[in-house]
Amino acid sequence: MVPDLRSVSTHHQLMSDILCLLSLPFSVQLITWNVKSEQCKCDLTQLLDIDADRLTTGAGDQPLADIYAIGLQEVAFRPTALLFTDPWVVAFDRVFKQLDYVRLKQIRLVGILLIVYTKRHKLPHFRSIETQYTRTGFGGLWGNKGGVSVSLIMDGISLCIVNTHLAPHYENLEQRITDYNTITDGQYFWSNKKPNILSHDYVLWMGDLNFRIDDLTGDEIHDIILNAPQTQRSDHSVNSFAQLLANDQLNRVRHEGLAFSEFSETEPTFAPTYKFFVNTDNYDYKSRKPAYTDRVLYRFTVNAYDNLKLDLKQLNYKSHPQYKQSDHKPVSSLFHLKTKESVQRVLRKRMAPLGEFDSQELDAGVDGGDQQVYVTFHPITDWKVNRDSTAWYTITPNNRNAIDSMSPWDWIGLFKSDFLSTDELLSYVWANPVPSRWSPPDSSDNSTQNADNESAGTSDTENAEPWFSVQYSDQTLLIADQFRLVYVTQNGDVLGISEPFLITN
């Protein structure tokens, strides 16, 4: 039961009680697949669990995830990969562009590829995005095995997504353990105050981990699989593969504290995902014992912050046996993560009618006052080719600390309205760190001659709203089309995206 807000004796008690009860989840969908050096030959929407007609996932009409992270292994590596976008990235780009997502980040280490997408309107919620990689092949000299990761701040909470391909073959268990420790010990991050993988608030780890099944022959494993129900169970009441999982190497090393003991895994209720004859559903169990090589694990720190308990829910964990172009079957999992910003939004909505708490106090109750700054652009109208034009924007929060954080080294980029990545920049201007006025502009202020009518000065009322202006010269507006403006900091963080607007002839 939510406490009666008016009956709570102190603000601190109110914060403590309500923060434990209210949040909106941030959803993350992970997909891992060893593609065996093959190019994409399939429809990816089922793999992504997307119902494109309803814009929902296949998991009980869940909305499309806020983040999709795709971890591939054994992606074909050719010299052209250094010059052109990999065909797998192109294939995923094609799907997500239609759904109004952007590619947040990607990193590749030889055949290990990690691609992260997010909803376009969610882009300003991510900060301090950083990538790292670790080679473990041939004693750390070659990147055919190893791990890549993306670290970021997501609505005030740190998240690290890891994709790994560990040492192969049944007999190389010790090397897999060494690979894990090399990756966790060797990756350092500099931009978000979380120095290594395990120090993040949330860690989602996926990949071809290559752990095998002990004490059973290939024939015995195959017989267990054949006698199991053909559909994956979600209630976990009876797991037909319990005998296989009891002999699974990953489960054993986790329980013994040798590797991945810091992580949790929901018990798989699907059949082993390796090794198949390509383009069939038949196991090649005479040459390789079937195994759960492809896995998704997670960890999070519940009490990482005062007055806020983090939480993670795993909504599904499944394989996709309909994909047959590799000797591995892909595996996916959908997570819901609690973040600071989701709690703050609920608090503001619930407390606004009381009129007793300001936004600064709410933010301090969540995270000690650290705030993410967001940029909102004024609607852009009447921009024309070969004519100087002005863009206006304001910030949230609009206090002095936020204003002082604006930098002349930030920039505002011009992009096509359906841009897929911030690499697709058309032109830019440097940001203006000083407010141009203290009230919203009107439509006439889109033209340059009206941009300087009001002196910047200082606000003369407590509730004044800072508005900043920048000018685009006629030399940067050269084609008629639909565009967006994107505010990017000197560190590469996106603080705001404008609504689409037309530049006309």
Wavefront OBJ file of the C-alpha trace (Angstrom):
o trace
v 0.000 0.000 0.000
v 1.273 3.476 -0.899
v 1.537 5.574 2.293
v -0.733 8.565 2.854
v 1.546 11.398 1.757
v -0.012 13.976 4.099
v 0.360 11.759 7.136
v 4.117 11.246 6.857
v 5.919 13.244 9.505
v 9.060 14.207 7.585
v 10.107 14.685 4.008
v 12.902 12.138 4.408
v 10.505 9.461 5.590
v 8.242 10.256 2.662
v 11.132 9.838 0.247
v 12.227 6.571 1.804
v 8.735 5.064 1.746
v 7.683 6.061 -1.732
v 11.001 5.358 -3.464
v 10.720 1.734 -2.408
v 7.309 1.453 -4.054
v 7.277 3.422 -7.294
v 9.228 3.008 -10.511
v 8.817 2.561 -14.236
v 11.040 -0.107 -15.802
v 13.575 0.393 -18.553
v 13.406 -2.598 -20.895
v 16.429 -4.274 -22.482
v 16.266 -7.121 -25.018
v 19.417 -9.211 -25.539
v 20.111 -11.533 -28.473
v 23.207 -13.730 -28.757
v 24.035 -15.828 -31.807
v 27.125 -17.551 -33.188
v 26.534 -17.079 -36.926
v 29.353 -19.377 -38.131
v 30.810 -16.828 -40.585
v 27.563 -16.781 -42.564
v 25.885 -13.650 -43.926
v 22.324 -12.816 -42.912
v 19.886 -14.983 -44.862
v 16.763 -14.676 -42.732
v 13.964 -12.470 -41.460
v 15.240 -10.915 -38.243
v 11.912 -9.770 -36.755
v 11.187 -13.157 -35.157
v 14.687 -13.273 -33.720
v 14.118 -9.827 -32.202
v 10.714 -10.997 -30.955
v 9.059 -8.081 -32.744
v 5.514 -7.988 -34.010
v 6.012 -5.158 -36.502
v 2.281 -4.820 -37.197
v 1.423 -4.072 -33.563
v 4.756 -2.559 -32.538
v 4.963 -4.968 -29.616
v 7.125 -7.902 -28.661
v 5.951 -11.454 -28.866
v 6.100 -11.685 -25.066
v 2.515 -11.020 -24.113
v 2.116 -7.781 -26.071
v 4.955 -6.093 -24.210
v 5.897 -2.756 -25.809
v 9.011 -2.812 -27.919
v 12.117 -2.736 -25.732
v 13.876 0.546 -24.965
v 17.204 -1.105 -25.816
v 18.063 -3.960 -28.167
v 21.583 -5.354 -27.749
v 22.680 -7.882 -30.355
v 25.776 -9.936 -29.630
v 27.133 -11.971 -32.555
v 30.107 -14.317 -32.648
v 32.079 -15.682 -35.618
v 31.034 -12.833 -37.874
v 33.001 -13.203 -41.116
v 36.012 -10.918 -41.003
v 37.224 -9.551 -44.327
v 39.508 -6.597 -45.132
v 36.482 -4.683 -46.444
v 35.089 -4.677 -42.875
v 37.528 -1.860 -42.137
v 35.965 0.308 -44.849
v 32.301 -0.646 -45.004
v 29.499 -1.413 -42.567
v 29.230 -5.153 -41.918
v 26.286 -6.824 -43.705
v 24.901 -8.012 -40.358
v 24.829 -4.425 -39.089
v 23.144 -3.343 -42.326
v 20.486 -6.031 -41.881
v 19.700 -5.017 -38.299
v 19.814 -1.320 -39.261
v 17.136 -1.973 -41.865
v 14.774 -3.443 -39.263
v 15.311 -0.819 -36.585
v 15.176 2.189 -38.885
v 11.623 1.206 -39.817
v 10.731 1.176 -36.109
v 12.233 4.655 -35.424
v 15.237 3.365 -33.481
v 18.795 4.675 -33.649
v 22.063 2.806 -33.387
v 23.427 3.865 -30.032
v 26.820 2.156 -30.246
v 28.661 -0.749 -31.821
v 32.011 -2.417 -31.230
v 33.744 -5.230 -33.055
v 36.704 -7.438 -32.185
v 37.478 -9.594 -35.260
v 34.376 -11.850 -35.330
v 32.810 -10.659 -32.053
v 30.230 -7.934 -32.706
v 28.019 -6.006 -30.288
v 25.376 -3.590 -31.613
v 23.110 -1.527 -29.335
v 19.933 0.216 -30.552
v 17.471 2.425 -28.696
v 14.228 4.240 -29.404
v 14.942 7.609 -30.975
v 13.176 9.590 -28.253
v 15.182 7.715 -25.603
v 18.545 8.835 -26.986
v 18.939 11.796 -24.548
v 18.548 9.410 -21.595
v 21.994 7.858 -22.197
v 25.250 9.406 -21.024
v 28.945 8.459 -20.793
v 28.782 5.785 -23.489
v 32.057 3.889 -23.754
v 33.301 0.657 -25.333
v 36.066 -1.759 -24.395
v 37.442 -5.040 -25.704
v 39.705 -7.843 -24.514
v 41.566 -10.369 -26.676
v 41.956 -13.875 -25.251
v 42.814 -15.901 -28.371
v 46.352 -17.277 -28.621
v 47.310 -16.035 -25.188
v 45.738 -12.623 -25.687
v 47.475 -11.918 -29.012
v 44.467 -12.483 -31.284
v 40.855 -11.349 -31.055
v 39.165 -14.420 -32.493
v 38.181 -15.088 -28.877
v 37.562 -12.551 -26.141
v 34.956 -10.014 -25.146
v 33.542 -6.623 -26.116
v 31.400 -4.372 -23.969
v 29.340 -1.200 -23.989
v 29.196 0.825 -20.760
v 26.707 3.656 -20.278
v 24.659 5.681 -17.846
v 20.967 5.012 -18.435
v 18.592 7.403 -16.680
v 21.130 7.926 -13.924
v 22.017 4.234 -13.493
v 25.120 2.485 -14.887
v 24.704 -0.480 -17.228
v 27.347 -2.672 -18.865
v 26.444 -5.043 -21.704
v 29.052 -7.692 -22.500
v 29.340 -10.033 -25.494
v 31.959 -12.782 -25.303
v 33.255 -15.760 -27.234
v 35.254 -17.986 -24.905
v 37.671 -20.840 -25.616
v 36.075 -23.753 -27.525
v 36.160 -27.549 -27.091
v 35.159 -29.735 -24.193
v 38.665 -30.154 -22.771
v 39.389 -26.406 -22.510
v 37.347 -25.678 -19.376
v 40.313 -24.133 -17.539
v 40.950 -21.803 -20.447
v 37.302 -20.661 -20.383
v 37.678 -19.857 -16.698
v 40.866 -17.930 -17.452
v 39.132 -16.065 -20.316
v 36.351 -14.927 -17.979
v 38.771 -13.623 -15.374
v 40.942 -11.934 -18.022
v 37.920 -10.056 -19.379
v 36.544 -8.978 -15.990
v 39.994 -7.955 -14.720
v 41.178 -6.290 -17.910
v 38.406 -3.894 -18.955
v 38.452 -0.390 -17.463
v 36.044 2.471 -18.093
v 36.926 6.097 -17.567
v 33.863 8.211 -18.250
v 31.173 7.113 -15.789
v 32.954 6.525 -12.454
v 32.502 2.754 -12.806
v 36.061 1.485 -13.275
v 35.333 -2.099 -14.359
v 32.569 -4.408 -15.550
v 31.480 -5.719 -12.158
v 31.269 -2.248 -10.567
v 28.291 -1.249 -12.762
v 24.832 -1.131 -11.211
v 23.558 -3.588 -13.827
v 25.598 -6.031 -15.915
v 24.081 -8.139 -18.699
v 26.488 -10.756 -20.064
v 25.817 -12.860 -23.147
v 27.673 -14.825 -25.759
v 28.956 -18.167 -26.950
v 30.502 -19.104 -23.624
v 31.356 -22.588 -24.956
v 30.705 -24.449 -21.686
v 29.877 -28.111 -22.307
v 28.110 -30.974 -20.517
v 30.134 -33.354 -18.326
v 29.626 -37.053 -17.461
v 27.178 -37.804 -20.295
v 27.931 -39.118 -23.762
v 26.682 -37.493 -26.932
v 24.194 -40.345 -27.392
v 22.875 -39.973 -23.832
v 22.436 -36.220 -24.226
v 20.694 -36.720 -27.566
v 18.290 -39.276 -26.093
v 17.329 -36.865 -23.284
v 16.633 -34.151 -25.829
v 14.541 -36.460 -28.031
v 12.412 -37.523 -25.053
v 11.750 -33.931 -23.933
v 8.603 -31.989 -24.934
v 9.038 -30.067 -28.179
v 7.827 -26.737 -26.765
v 9.677 -24.522 -24.308
v 8.018 -24.249 -20.920
v 7.686 -20.890 -19.161
v 6.310 -21.999 -15.787
v 9.533 -23.855 -14.806
v 7.399 -26.421 -12.926
v 9.213 -29.325 -14.602
v 12.405 -28.898 -16.572
v 12.912 -31.786 -18.967
v 16.566 -30.830 -19.306
v 17.382 -30.846 -15.580
v 19.803 -33.766 -15.952
v 21.731 -31.896 -18.625
v 21.897 -28.707 -16.561
v 23.039 -30.630 -13.495
v 26.129 -31.613 -15.509
v 26.562 -28.268 -17.228
v 30.081 -26.855 -16.847
v 28.926 -23.259 -16.447
v 26.644 -24.188 -13.556
v 29.469 -26.099 -11.912
v 32.093 -23.347 -12.148
v 29.572 -20.778 -10.920
v 28.739 -22.869 -7.865
v 32.426 -23.517 -7.184
v 33.255 -19.788 -7.459
v 35.685 -20.279 -10.355
v 33.909 -18.097 -12.935
v 30.615 -16.194 -13.272
v 29.886 -16.705 -9.573
v 28.985 -12.996 -9.386
v 26.175 -13.582 -11.916
v 22.760 -15.184 -11.900
v 21.089 -17.173 -14.639
v 17.506 -18.283 -14.975
v 17.563 -22.025 -15.607
v 17.156 -22.642 -19.347
v 13.988 -24.535 -20.252
v 15.006 -24.877 -23.896
v 17.114 -27.583 -25.515
v 20.875 -27.216 -25.986
v 21.669 -24.708 -28.717
v 24.776 -26.442 -30.149
v 25.796 -28.329 -32.316
v 23.460 -28.682 -35.312
v 23.908 -29.662 -38.901
v 23.540 -26.384 -40.798
v 20.089 -25.753 -42.305
v 18.498 -28.512 -40.198
v 17.096 -29.141 -36.729
v 19.305 -32.204 -36.322
v 22.136 -32.354 -33.809
v 25.590 -33.311 -35.034
v 25.973 -35.269 -31.789
v 28.486 -37.771 -33.163
v 31.145 -35.108 -33.678
v 30.262 -32.742 -30.775
v 28.181 -33.417 -27.693
v 25.118 -31.108 -27.664
v 25.645 -28.285 -25.165
v 24.290 -25.027 -23.754
v 27.060 -22.924 -25.222
v 24.924 -19.805 -25.791
v 23.873 -18.055 -22.575
v 22.590 -14.850 -20.994
v 23.507 -13.974 -17.391
v 22.898 -10.916 -15.238
v 23.841 -9.185 -12.014
v 22.794 -5.986 -10.240
v 23.503 -4.159 -6.996
v 20.263 -3.698 -5.066
v 21.504 -1.083 -2.598
v 23.812 0.922 -4.836
v 22.115 4.223 -3.855
v 20.589 5.769 -0.766
v 16.786 5.758 -0.768
v 16.614 3.721 -3.962
v 16.539 -0.056 -4.335
v 17.438 -1.241 -7.804
v 15.511 -4.124 -9.278
v 15.758 -6.419 -12.294
v 13.072 -8.678 -13.723
v 13.735 -11.209 -16.463
v 10.567 -11.611 -18.530
v 11.773 -14.413 -20.780
v 14.795 -16.507 -21.699
v 14.517 -18.648 -24.801
v 16.129 -20.065 -27.897
v 14.980 -19.620 -31.491
v 15.221 -23.059 -33.128
v 13.604 -21.870 -36.376
v 16.898 -20.216 -37.358
v 18.981 -22.860 -39.132
v 21.757 -21.121 -41.054
v 24.333 -21.768 -38.309
v 25.355 -24.726 -36.190
v 24.173 -22.666 -33.177
v 20.638 -21.568 -32.352
v 20.249 -17.954 -31.214
v 19.163 -17.164 -27.654
v 17.320 -14.069 -26.411
v 16.156 -12.583 -23.128
v 14.042 -9.564 -22.138
v 14.801 -7.629 -18.933
v 13.112 -4.801 -17.045
v 15.473 -2.563 -15.042
v 14.592 0.098 -12.481
v 16.324 3.474 -12.963
v 16.542 6.760 -11.063
v 14.824 8.892 -13.655
v 11.794 6.617 -13.785
v 11.392 7.046 -10.034
v 11.822 10.815 -10.271
v 9.110 11.121 -12.908
v 6.630 9.180 -10.773
v 7.511 11.242 -7.700
v 6.950 14.539 -9.491
v 3.578 13.365 -10.764
v 2.446 12.108 -7.359
v 3.718 15.078 -5.349
v 2.833 17.963 -7.658
v -0.710 18.352 -6.215
v 0.722 18.791 -2.723
v 2.623 21.951 -3.661
v 5.103 21.319 -0.840
v 8.084 19.757 -2.590
v 10.234 21.278 -5.287
v 12.037 19.314 -7.994
v 15.443 19.901 -6.409
v 14.332 18.163 -3.246
v 12.876 15.241 -5.207
v 16.113 14.774 -7.139
v 18.162 14.964 -3.959
v 15.946 12.312 -2.394
v 16.825 9.952 -5.212
v 20.492 10.524 -5.863
v 21.946 13.281 -3.752
v 21.240 16.041 -6.255
v 23.145 14.761 -9.323
v 20.993 15.688 -12.271
v 20.987 14.944 -15.960
v 20.391 18.021 -18.090
v 17.986 17.748 -21.035
v 17.588 20.121 -23.987
v 14.195 20.925 -25.497
v 14.031 22.667 -28.861
v 11.394 25.258 -29.668
v 9.246 24.159 -32.657
v 11.086 25.021 -35.847
v 9.098 26.603 -38.678
v 9.728 28.588 -41.843
v 13.313 27.493 -42.468
v 14.315 27.904 -46.099
v 17.208 26.894 -48.305
v 19.999 29.498 -48.584
v 18.607 31.686 -45.824
v 20.017 32.368 -42.351
v 17.849 30.809 -39.643
v 17.736 30.659 -35.835
v 17.133 27.695 -33.540
v 15.946 28.140 -29.944
v 16.248 25.704 -27.065
v 15.822 25.576 -23.306
v 17.079 23.179 -20.646
v 15.642 21.031 -17.860
v 16.316 21.578 -15.017
v 16.715 25.306 -15.561
v 18.610 26.166 -12.388
v 21.960 27.957 -12.207
v 23.992 24.751 -11.941
v 22.417 23.436 -15.122
v 23.003 26.714 -16.959
v 26.643 26.767 -15.850
v 27.100 23.225 -17.185
v 26.420 24.337 -20.768
v 29.640 24.588 -22.758
v 30.698 26.527 -25.866
v 32.345 23.282 -27.016
v 28.970 21.535 -27.209
v 27.455 21.498 -30.682
v 24.079 21.268 -32.389
v 24.009 18.999 -35.426
v 21.699 19.011 -38.428
v 20.541 15.507 -39.373
v 18.009 13.957 -41.708
v 14.840 13.326 -39.708
v 15.224 9.540 -39.944
v 18.947 9.449 -39.086
v 20.130 6.101 -37.750
v 23.332 7.212 -36.026
v 24.978 10.430 -34.905
v 27.703 9.538 -37.417
v 25.278 10.750 -40.123
v 25.924 14.416 -39.349
v 25.217 16.875 -42.186
v 26.421 20.110 -40.566
v 26.716 21.712 -37.143
v 27.086 24.941 -35.212
v 28.698 25.479 -31.821
v 26.254 25.735 -28.935
v 25.568 28.991 -27.109
v 26.226 28.590 -23.344
v 24.625 31.942 -22.430
v 20.821 32.397 -22.373
v 19.607 34.772 -25.085
v 16.342 35.522 -23.305
v 14.310 34.489 -20.262
v 10.952 33.710 -21.839
v 9.904 31.439 -24.696
v 10.402 32.839 -28.196
v 7.497 33.256 -30.590
v 7.348 32.011 -34.151
v 8.869 35.186 -35.552
v 12.080 34.469 -33.667
v 12.969 31.712 -36.129
v 14.475 34.363 -38.357
v 17.909 35.802 -37.598
v 16.808 39.413 -37.479
v 14.594 38.686 -34.469
v 17.054 36.536 -32.562
v 18.799 39.315 -30.687
v 15.848 41.483 -29.757
v 16.033 40.585 -26.081
v 19.277 40.962 -24.187
v 20.620 37.904 -22.404
v 21.195 39.732 -19.109
v 19.984 37.877 -16.046
v 16.564 36.585 -15.040
v 14.461 39.129 -13.201
v 11.980 36.651 -11.766
v 12.460 33.477 -9.800
v 10.562 31.372 -12.340
v 12.207 32.803 -15.455
v 13.029 30.212 -18.104
v 16.407 30.402 -19.890
v 16.269 30.193 -23.686
v 19.370 29.863 -25.839
v 19.701 30.662 -29.531
v 22.082 29.634 -32.308
v 22.245 30.748 -35.925
v 22.583 28.564 -38.996
v 24.021 30.433 -41.970
v 22.620 30.241 -45.442
v 25.687 28.212 -46.456
v 24.653 25.266 -44.227
v 21.020 25.005 -45.367
v 21.512 23.872 -48.943
v 18.811 21.253 -49.652
v 15.068 21.005 -49.075
v 14.071 18.003 -46.963
v 12.916 16.976 -43.487
v 15.493 17.340 -40.716
v 16.118 17.288 -36.973
v 18.486 19.181 -34.715
v 20.460 17.213 -32.121
v 22.266 18.789 -29.159
v 25.547 16.949 -28.445
v 27.995 17.724 -25.635
v 31.759 17.893 -26.044
v 31.841 14.400 -24.479
v 29.446 12.997 -27.081
v 26.292 12.851 -24.909
v 23.020 13.686 -26.656
v 20.977 16.066 -24.485
v 18.042 16.686 -26.807
v 16.503 16.031 -30.230
v 14.118 18.360 -32.025
v 10.872 17.287 -33.631
v 11.145 16.818 -37.414
v 10.927 20.053 -39.420
v 10.980 21.022 -43.088
v 13.498 23.134 -44.888
v 11.776 24.393 -48.014
v 12.915 26.118 -51.182
l 1 2 3 4 5 6 7 8 9 10 11 12 13 14 15 16 17 18 19 20 21 22 23 24 25 26 27 28 29 30 31 32 33 34 35 36 37 38 39 40 41 42 43 44 45 46 47 48 49 50 51 52 53 54 55 56 57 58 59 60 61 62 63 64 65 66 67 68 69 70 71 72 73 74 75 76 77 78 79 80 81 82 83 84 85 86 87 88 89 90 91 92 93 94 95 96 97 98 99 100 101 102 103 104 105 106 107 108 109 110 111 112 113 114 115 116 117 118 119 120 121 122 123 124 125 126 127 128 129 130 131 132 133 134 135 136 137 138 139 140 141 142 143 144 145 146 147 148 149 150 151 152 153 154 155 156 157 158 159 160 161 162 163 164 165 166 167 168 169 170 171 172 173 174 175 176 177 178 179 180 181 182 183 184 185 186 187 188 189 190 191 192 193 194 195 196 197 198 199 200 201 202 203 204 205 206 207 208 209 210 211 212 213 214 215 216 217 218 219 220 221 222 223 224 225 226 227 228 229 230 231 232 233 234 235 236 237 238 239 240 241 242 243 244 245 246 247 248 249 250 251 252 253 254 255 256 257 258 259 260 261 262 263 264 265 266 267 268 269 270 271 272 273 274 275 276 277 278 279 280 281 282 283 284 285 286 287 288 289 290 291 292 293 294 295 296 297 298 299 300 301 302 303 304 305 306 307 308 309 310 311 312 313 314 315 316 317 318 319 320 321 322 323 324 325 326 327 328 329 330 331 332 333 334 335 336 337 338 339 340 341 342 343 344 345 346 347 348 349 350 351 352 353 354 355 356 357 358 359 360 361 362 363 364 365 366 367 368 369 370 371 372 373 374 375 376 377 378 379 380 381 382 383 384 385 386 387 388 389 390 391 392 393 394 395 396 397 398 399 400 401 402 403 404 405 406 407 408 409 410 411 412 413 414 415 416 417 418 419 420 421 422 423 424 425 426 427 428 429 430 431 432 433 434 435 436 437 438 439 440 441 442 443 444 445 446 447 448 449 450 451 452 453 454 455 456 457 458 459 460 461 462 463 464 465 466 467 468 469 470 471 472 473 474 475 476 477 478 479 480 481 482 483 484 485 486 487 488 489 490 491 492 493 494 495 496 497 498 499 500 501 502 503 504 505
